[in-house]
């Protein structure tokens, strides 16, 4: 192993000029010059967060005839998607609209933002994204933010014998400008700017800064210019949760060991002797979470579990945008108050008449579980992939089956008798079903008011996948049956299952997913045996031609003889019977197919057999039936396999590996499982 030269490595990768750029320091006039060139520097916390989110760009897509915006910020690009939030774009749109309204000063800046949803529904991920995003944004030129410190070469008593005294709440330097001249100052600096770009100065500096400013004003007989020239140094502010700069986090603890000083700061008793009074702001630690979060964001974890006394602090902090430190006057703050809570705690808030004021000052944004399968799968693919677990191959459909069960537990039973819960889930996932269009799916969504607020959380699924990896990782392959067993056994001890009925319902849904997997893996093997898309397309075209002729009472031209013939009823039924279309339903099914093709044609779209899951399945089964005699599947599980059959088995395995993502182990498992199903079927017939 070659030795690493640290000096050369650091010189190559660490840029001193970057450090200097992020640690810029200048005079008060330098700062005013910066603001004149770029007024966004003086944004408030809400404006900064909204601009931060928008800086990552957006994309749009249509769902149920509604345009949905995806904000790329929530893909967590700065951390390789570690905290990416999937599947709740509609709710994230509401979140961004909250920040937009607050940034424009429409009133939501005076509200507590409350993320509400079941456990494990990405509330904390959203909060982490906002906090980490602010940290990163403050390091960019677009997100640059500044504060100031007092300095005195004489180490005067005003600063308590110190040369430097940083602004305790890292205030905006513009707040030092005397209130009586602010209007004129703003008129000058805002000349020619659009309304939304204009610089605003709101409130006054914290008590410590106010005291020092007043003392220096006395020293210089009210000459503000001399004060800022001689004693104010402006610095670049890099927000950091770890350094408690602009980002605060507050978590409920035992009521006996927690008081409001954790939010608003407390007296520094060691400095009372130095300054002579406990009401001297220099003898006060402005290090409560509200203080240190100034200019940024404060997160309240499980907010509604806080003692009522703490919740009262939120009222002034939100509505008045000020806090009340012990022994001092109301102190202005500029920050976003973000809380999150689960359903039981929120119901308590709704039922508590004494908390009406807090309810009135709260904007609730629901963060439900994902109800679209594709998006749920993304959560598990992020945690269980080749990069994270290179030593174990995750068999196809393994994560999908776990996700499918999770989503099914969150859905409400459809009110339509002809629709199963599994079909409903597939409709939500963008699949088509005869008799259902986008409007019907939209109605299904509307009638299910509790959907996504109950069910199994992604954490439970992640835990069980981890258990399965620990137990079976040595085999080199993880398959759905290993996951099914973990999911089911874990239900016995699941703390969030409230009744035996609920537990039983979850087991029933797991049985449905097992059946679905059986169909899927059979389909994989069948497709591997009859892997010929051209043949399926030809079969489909032939079927559509016959159905069109049948429904329109026309004849079909024989492509070999060129003669017009009656539609081939036996051929059509041989396909329809594969998906259990009864004789009495065949006309309806054929008309639905033609109506669907017609509707697509009106929209300028061409029909593809893959668009219709049932027809696609029927065509594959028909082709499989026509070709399956090429290999007897049941021979796979027999003890003696002849050379010719083994060669065919190897071809099927190689197709499963090459085309469907299986490995040698999982392909063998899949073939053996499907062979055992056909063996049971053959024995049942005999």
N, C-alpha and C positions, 0 to 999 in steps of 0.2 A: 504494500500500500504506500503510495507517494505521500510525502509530508506536505501539509498545507501551510503556505507562507501567509500568516494572518495579515501582516503589514501590506503585502501585495494585494491580497483579497479585498481588504477594506478600502485600499486606495482605488481599486477598480470598481467596486460596487457601492461605496458610500460617498456621496457627493457633498462636500463641505458647503458648496454654494446653495444646495437645497436647504441645509440647516440654517444658513444665514437668511434665506428668503422667508422661511417659516418663523424666524425669530426677529423679524423686522422691528426696528425701534426708531421713533422720530419725535419731532416736536408736535405741539398742539396744532400749529399752523400746517405742518406737513400732513396731518390727519385731515384737516379741513380741505386741503388741496386734493387729497385722495377722494374724499366724498364729493367734491365738485366734479371730478373726472368720472366718478362712478357712484352715483347716489345709492346704488343697491347695497353698498357697504353698511349703510345706516338702517337696513331693514330691521323689522321686529322679528321675534322668534317664529311667528306663524308664517310670515312672508318668506323667511329663510327656509323653513321646512317645505313649503309648497314649491318654491323654486328648486329646491334640492330634488324633490320627487320628479318634477317635470324635466330636469336636466338629463335624466336617463332615457327620455323619449317614451313614445307610446306606439301601440299598434291597435287596430280595430278588427273585430270580426262580428258576424251576425249570429244570434242565437234566438230562436223563436221570433224571427222577424224584427228583432231589436238589436241595434248596434251597441256592442259592448267594447269598452276601452280597456286594454291591458296596459298597466303602467309597469314598465320594465324595471323600475326601481325595486319592485317586489320580487324580482328574480334573484335578488341579492348578488349582483355581478361582482362586487368587490370581494366576496368570500367564496367564489366558485359555487354559488347556489346553496351554501350550507343552510341558510335560513329562508330559502325561497318559499313563497306562499302560492299554492296552487288552488285552482278550482273555485275561488270565491271572488271573481273579478267584479261582480255586481256590487258586492259589499265593499270592496276596496274602492270602487268608484264613489260610493257614499262617503268613505273616509277622506278621499282626496277633495271631494266637494266641500267637506267641512273645513279643510285647510284653506281652500280657495276663498270661501266666504269670509273666513277669519282674516285672511291676508288682505282682502278688500275692505275690511272693517265693517262687515254687515251684521255683526253681533255675536257670531259663534266664537270670537276671540275671548268672550266673557263667559265661556262655558267650560265645564269639565268634560273631556272626551272619555266616554266609557265604552270599552270593548266588552261585549257580553256574549257568552256562548258556553257550550259544554266543555268539560276538561279535555285538553289535548286538541283544541280546535284551531290552533295557530295564533291565539291572542298574544302570547309571549313572543312568538316569532315576529309578529308585526311590530311589537314594541322594540325588540332587539334590532330589527331592521332600521327603525327610525333613529334609535340611539347610535348605532354603528354608522348609519348613513350620515348623521350630523358630524360625527367625529371625522369621517373621511372628507366630507364637504368643506369643513372648516380648514382643511389643509390644501384646498384647491384655490386658484385665483378667483373663481366665480363665487366661492363661499367664504372668502376672507372676512374675518371679523376682528375688531380691535377693542382694546380696553386701555386703561392707563394706570400709572403708579405715581405716587408722590415721591419726590426726592429732595434732599436738602443737604448740600455739601457741609453745612455748619453743624449738622446733627442737632438741630434745635429741639427745644422742648415740645414744639408742635407735633413732631413725629415721635415723641417719646424718646429722644436721644438716638433715633435710628436715621440712617441715611436714606433708606427706602421704605415705603409703606404702600404695598400693592392695594388697589381698590378691592375691598373684601368681597364685593359682589360683582367683580369684573364689569363695572358699569361702562356704558357707551360714553366716550369722552364728550360728546356733544351735550350731554346732560349737565355738564359743568357751566354751560352758558347761562348767565342770569336770566330768570324768567321774564324780567321786564324788557329785555332786548331780543328775546327769541323770535317774536313775530317779524321784526324787521330783518333779523338774520336769515330766517327761512324764506322771506320774500326775495332776498338777494340770491341765495344759493339755489332756489327753485325756479329761477327765471328760465322760461322756455321749455320746462319739463312737462310731460303729460301728468295728469292727475295721479295715476297709479304709480308713477316713478318719483313723485315728490318726497323729499326728506321730511320726516316728522320727528319732533322731540317731545316725548311724553314723560311726565313725572320728573322727580328730582332724584339726586344720588342718595345712596344709603346714609344713615346717620353718621357713620365714621367719616365718610368723604365730605359730607355737609359740614361737619364740625371743623375739619382741617381747612376746607375752603374758606369758611368764615374767619378762621384765625389768621390765615394768610391775607385775606382781604383787609383785615384790621391792620396787619403789619404794613401793608402797602397803601393804606388810606383809600381803599376801594379801587385801586388800579388793577382791574382784572387782567390786563395784558401782562403786567409784571408777574402776577401770580402764575399764569400758565407758562410764561416764558422761562421763569426761574425754577418752577417746582412741579411741573406736569410733564411726564414722559409717556408717550403713547406706544403701546406694544401690540404686536400681533397676538391674537388669542387663539390657541388651538384647543378645541373642546375635547374633553376626555373624561369618560366615566371613572376610570381608575384614578386619575388625578383630581377627581371631583371638581371639574371645571366645566360648567354649563350643562352637565348631565347628572341628574340625581335619581336615586332609586330608594323607595321607602316600602318597607315590608312590615306587616303587623306582627307584634310579639306579645309576650305576656303583658297584660295591662299594668301590672305592678311595676314592671321594669321599663316602661316606655312613657314618655310625656311629650308635650308639645314642643319642648325646646329642641327635640330632634328635628323638628321642621323649621323652626324660626331662630335657632341659635341660643346661646346661653352666656351668662356672665363669666368672664375669666378672672377668678378670684385671686390668682397670683399677680394680676396686673392692677388690682385695685390699690395696692400699696404704692405702686408707681405713679398712678394717675390721681389718686386721692379720693376717688368716688366711684361707686358702682353704677352711677348714671352717666359716666364718661364713656362715650361710644367706642373709644380706643381700648377700653377695658372689657369689651364685649366680643365674643367669638361669633362672627356672622358665618357660622359653618353648618347651620341647619340645612336640610335637603332643599328647602325653598331658596335659601340664600345661595347655595353653591350652584343650583340649577338655573339661576338667573341668566338670561340671554339664550337659553336652550330649552330643555325639556326635563320634566320630572315624571317618573313612572311610579304609580302606586300599585304594587302587587296585591292581588286579592283585596281591592280597595274597600269593599263593603264589609270586610271583616274587621276593619279598624274600629276602635272605640269612638263613640259619638263625639267626644271632645275633639278628636282629630278631624272628623268630618266637618265640624263647624269651621275649622281653620280653612277648609276648602272653599267655603262660601265667599269669604272676603277675597281669597286668593284668585278666585275665578271671576266673580262679578265686579269687584272693585279693582282687581289686579294689584292688590297690595296685601302685605302681611303685617302682623303686629308683634315685633320682637319685645321680649320682656323689658319694661322700663323705657321703651322708646315709642315714638309716634308711628303711625302707619307708614310703612316703607313700600315704595313702588317696586313692582317686579315685572319682568317681561319674559314670560315663559309659557310653554304649553304644558297643561296638566293632563296627563294620560293615565287612566286607571283601567283595570280589567277585573272582571268578576264572572263567577259562574251563575247558573240559573237559580239555585236555592237562595243564594245571598241576595240576588236581585229581587226575588219575590218578597223577601223580608223588607227590602227598601220600599217596594210598592205598598206593602201592607202597614208600614209604619207612618202614621199620620204626622208624627213629630218631624219627619224628614222630608216634608213637602217642599221646603225651600231648596234642599239639595236636589231633589227630583227635578225641580223647575230649572235648575242651573246645569243640568246634565244633558248632553247629547249622547244617546245610546246608539251604538252601531253593532248590529248582530254579526258575530263571527261563527257561523254554523259549521258543522262537519261537511265535508265534500260529499256530494250526491251524484257526481259524475265519475264513472269507473276509471276512465283514462287518467283523470287528474289524481285520483287516489293512488293509482299504480305508480305515478311519478314520485310520490313520497318514499315508497319502499325501494324504488330503483336508485334513488339518491343515496340510500344508506346501505343497500346490499347489491353491489355491482362488482365487476371484475377488478376494479382498482382497490376497493375496500376489502374484498375477500377473494384474492387471486387464487387461493388454494382450493376453493370450492366452486364447482359449476352449478349455477342455479338453473334447474331444468325449466324449459318453456312452460308458461302458464302458472308457475308456482306463485309468484308475487301477485299475478292477476287474480288467482283464486282467493288468496287471502284478502285482497282488496275488494273483491266481489262480495264476499261474506260481510265485510265491514260496512260496505255501502247498503246492502240489503237490510242490515239491522237498523239503519237510520231512516228507511223509507216507510211511509204509511201505506197500509193496504189500499189498493185502488178501489174506488166505489163501483167501477164497472165490472160486472160479473164475468165478462169474457176476457178480462185482462189479468194476468198473474203478476205477482210482485217482480219476478224475474224479467218478464216482458217489459214491465214499467221501467225497470232499471236500464234495460237495453235501449228503450226509447229515449231516456234521459241521456244516454251515451251516444246518441246520434244515429242509432240504427233505425231502419224503416220497418214498419209493420202495417200490413194491409188494413185499411180502415182507419189509420191514424195519420194525421198530418201535423204540421208545426202548431197549428191552432189548438188541436186536441191535446198535444203535449203541454202547451202553455196552460191549458185548463187544468190538467193533472197537477201541475206545479201550484196553481192558485188554490186548489181545493185542499192541498196538504199543508196546513199552516204550521205544523210542528216538525216538519221534515228537516232533518239535519241538526235538530236541537237535542236529539236523544240517540242512543245506540252505542256501538262499540267505537272506542277512540283509536286513532292511529298508534298511540303508545302501546296499547295492548297487543296489537298486531306486531309491532316492532319487537316487543319483548318475547313473543312466542316464536318469531322467526329466529331471534338470537338463541333461544333455548334449543330449537331444532338444529341450529348450526353447531352448538356445543355438543349435542348428543350424536349427530350424524356427520359432522364435518370431516371426520376421518375417512369416510367412504369416498369423498371427493365429489359427491353430487347431492344436491338438495332437491327433493321432488315434492309435489303437492300433498302426497299422503303423509309425509313427515310433518308438514305444516298443519294439515287437518287434525292429526292426532294431538298436537300441542294446543291448538285452538280449543278443541273440545275438552281436553283434560283441565285446562286453565279455568273453564267456566265454573267448576266446582268451588273455586276459591276467589272468584272475581268480586271485589268489594263493591262495585257499582251496580251489581244485579240486585234489584230490589225485591224480587219475588221468584218463587219456583216457576210460575207461569212464564215469566220473562226468560228465565234460563232455558225452559223447555222450547220456547219460541226460537231462541237463538240456535238451539240444537237442530230444530227442524229446518232452519234456514241453512245450516251447515250441510244437512243432508241434501238439500236442493243444489247447493254448490258442488257437492260430490258428484251428483248426477250430471250436472252441467260439465264437469271436468271429464267424466266418462265419455260424454258425447264429443267433447273437444279432442280428447286424445285419440278416440276412434277415428275422428275426422282426419287428424294428422296422419295416422297410419294409412287410412283409406286414400288420402291424397298422395301419400308417398308411393302407394301401390299403383295408383292411376294418375301419375304426375304428367298431365298433358292438358295445359290450359286451352290449347287450340281445339282439342277434342271437346272440352266443355263448352267453348264458345260456339262451336259448330252444332252441338247438341241443343244449346239454348236457342240459337237462331232457328233451328228446325222446329223446336217447340213453339216459339213465338209465331212463326209462320202459320203453323197449324191452329193455334189458338185464335189468331186474327181471322183466319178463314172460318173457323167455327162460329165465332161471335158475330161476324158480319155476314154469315151465311154465303160465303164465297167458296171457291175451290183453290187448291194448292197446286202449283206447277211442280211436277216431278223433275228434279234437277238432272236425273239420268235420262229419262225418256222425253222430257219436255212436254208431256201431256198434263192437262188439268185433271186433278183427282179430288175426291172427297177428303176432308181432313182425317188424319189417322187417329181414330179414337183410342185404339189400343196403345199406341205410342204415348199419347198424352196422359192416359191413365197410369201407364207404367212409371211415369215421373211423379204424378200427383199423389199416388199411393205411398210414395216414399216418405211423404210428410203428412200422412194420415188425412188427406182430403177425401171426405166421403163422397160417394156417388151423388148424393143429394146436394152436395155443396160445390160440385165441380163447376157448374155454370157461374156461380157467384165468384169463385176463385179466379176463373178465366176473365170475367168482366173486370174484376178489380185490377188484374195485371194490365189489361188493355187501357183502363182508365188512368192508371199510374203512368204508363208509357205516354199517353196523350197529354197528361198534365206536365210531364217533363218536357215534351216537345214544345208546349206553349211557352215554357220558360227558356227555350233554346238549348235544352240539355238533351243528351243522348242516353238511352237506357243501357245500363250495364248490369249483367246478372248479379254482380257483387253488391249492388245497391239493395237487393231484396234478399234478406238472410234466408228466408224459407225456400225460395226458389233456388238460390245458390246451393243450399244443402241438398235439395232434391236432385239437382243435376249431378252433384258429386256422388251421391249415393247410387244414382242410376249408372253413371260411368263405372263406379267401383263394382257394381253388380255385373256389368258387362265384362269386366276385366279380371275379377277376383279369382276366376278359375286358373289363372296363370300361376297362382300360388295358394296352397292350402294353409291358411293361417294357423289352423289347429295343430299343424305339424311342428310349429315352433316350440310348443311346450312338451312335446313328446321326447322321450329319451334318445330315440334314434332318428336322426335327420340325414337323409341321403345327400350326396354331394351337390346334386343339381338344385335341391331345395335350399341348401345352405348358401349357395351362390346367390339365389334370389333373395334370401333373407338379408345377406350382406349388402345387396343393392338397395333394399328398402332402408336398412340402417344408414347407409351412406347418404341417401336422400334426406332422411330425417336430420342427419347431422349437417349436411350442406345447405339445405333449403329451409329448415324449420328451427335451427338453433339448438338441437340436442347434442349431447356428448355421447361417447360410446356407452357409458353406464346408463344414462337416462334414456337413450334410444333402445337399449336392451330391455330396460324396465317397462318402457311404453309398449314395446312389441309383445312382451310376455303378458302384460296386463290385458291388452286388447285380444290377444290370442285366447286367454282364459275366458273372456266374455263370450267369444264366438264358440268356444268349446262347450260352455254352459248352454248356449243357444242350440247347438247341434244335439247335445244330449237330451235337451228338453223336447226336441222334435221327435227323437227316436222312441 
